Amino acid sequence: MTDAQALAPTRIGSRRGGGRAARRAARAAPLPESLRPVRAGLEGGAYAPLSEAGVARIHETALRALEEIGLADAPPSGVEALTSVGAALGEDGRVRIPRRVVEKMLAVAARDVTLCGQDAGNDIRPGGTRVHYGTAGAAVHVYDPALGDHRDPTMRDLYDSARLVDALDNIHFFQRTLTCRDTEDPTELDLNTLYVCVHGTTKHVGTSFTSVERARRGLDMLHRVAGSEAAWRARPFVSNSNCFVVPPLRFATESCEVMEALIRGGMPILLLSAGQAGATAPASLAGAVSQAVAECLAGVVYVNAVAPGHPAIFGTWPFVSDLRTGAMSGGSGEQALLSAACGQMARHYDLPGGSACAMSDSKAPDMQAGYERGLANTMAGLSGLNLVYESVGMHASLLSHCLESLVIDNDLLGACLRCVRGIEVNDDTLALETMREVCLTGPGHYLGHEQTLRLMQSEYVYPAVGDRTSPKEWLEAGRPELLAQARKATARLLAEHYPRHVPDEVDERIRAEFPILIPREAMRPPR
């Protein structure tokens, strides 16, 4: 039984009669992956915020931006790679990319991409309309419900975040959620971030590096975790979240150099364009999408000029400004629309795509966080967005992360995924014969029927911490609140779930060669 199943309520109702024991037994029995009501890679695509004509016009605008405006500040190595495939360096220092070059590089770009986990059972295959939800954010604060306030995050917080995600079924990948404040040295920050992420979960991990040298040292660490460089290259279980552009339409010189080093090192790349509408991207939603698409198309050309067919994610991440103040508004309806539109554009190019959404503006796990997160994640999933980054746990428009929110949001994602899955229509689900049996020869209700028991787990999703009791039961239980229940569930998971997939002898070698800060005792169950 999974942790989520173990936390799930088992009662259907307080006044229902016979068959309760059978219902409980049916729900407790684990299902094969293929029969689970929700799982990684369900196919969306039912929602399309852009018309076909709108998609075509955004594509045309992006191509014109690359041809006529181009991008500034490419490193010399990037200029060499881009011009080798037909781009041109202008006298103004901007690299312009003709549409024929874009089309040529799109033709060789990787489409069948696997983002590996350290456990092969956690591999995910973005592409088509397959939907996966995960984390990201690099928040500079942790919201602590016990304090009712924010505090500085530590490596232990990031490790705890990773192992919670490892235990929660509806969160499919882990990109670092926190910028740890218990180290100020950039090398220690990058290497310790990588270390606690890959030790905290066997799901696919995303991280960043701030220099080429740190990226190379990170690869050295990953070779040790994998067992060898060859084993790493065969199954790279970490991808690089790379802000290769500084919108509008400028390459981020050092990040591009890091990207080149990691391409050579066999690491998948998330091509991340994160303009903010009204600030570093056009205020119009169509314009923000068009600029992000142009920048990511430039990234596709760049990656495939360096290594044709290298795995890369089309990471259009346009964000929203509250134009009254200029502040980011991660929980807005406009953000939900942008993310869904980005899923549609990635599908237009038949590229694995990822975008960010559901980073609530609320500072704490409350009703605002719930409605913002639910709206955005549902729209992104229904659009067929392959990788929904920042979908859980983020508050204050990415400034804060809450561990308890991961547990709450795991419930929320279960409902979102159920919406993505949709309704299957076949002879069995139409249930005419079941209706005939119940109404003509049966008891006149479906509570104990074979079909009801058979579909209890495969057709329905049940919350782990959400409350479905009657008002009377709720009062008798002491009026339990969602956050309090999430705190208990979080504490229980953190007390019990300590991944041990990295052998001790490998960990000892890593600790001898790298400046690891988190004590080994913090990564073991209390004695």
Helices and strands as residue ranges (DSSP letters): H 3-7, H 20-28, G 33-35, E 42-43, H 52-68, H 76-84, E 88-89, E 95-96, H 99-108, G 120-122, E 130-133, E 141-144, E 149-151, H 155-167, E 173-175, H 186-200, E 204-207, H 212-226, H 229-234, E 238-242, H 253-264, E 269-273, E 276-277, H 285-306, E 312-316, E 319-322, E 327-328, H 333-348, E 354-356, H 367-383, E 387-389, E 394-395, G 396-398, E 400-401, H 403-421, H 427-430, H 432-436, I 437-441, H 450-458, H 471-476, H 482-496, H 504-513, G 520-523
